[in-house]
């Protein structure tokens, strides 16, 4: 089963997040794909850059070859949109009547605001 097939309903948002980490005096790049779905799931998958960069024919690779699922979170509502401030490592998520701010890479909710639709008249 491919990464995106692990969602049980329509994918509503996709975002890549790029992080540079120092590992033994070597600057390494990590790329994750965050995918949200109408099933209220938020999947975090790691992109295997070594396989992508060293493959002579990318068409031969499957999603399972290059994406490794690392985490699944569930939200209270459907996620309609999300965006990432890469340098600050925060992600904002727009859900039905809720706006939330999450600290990456663990998707920890640091702020959330609910809106009452009856007030928006």
ABEGO torsion letter per residue (X at the ends): XBAAAABABBBABBBBBBBBBBBGGBBBBBBBBBBBBAAGBBBBBBBBAAAAAABABAAABBAAAABBBABBBBBABBBABBBBBAAAGBBBBBBBGBBBBBBOAAGBBABBBBBBAAABX
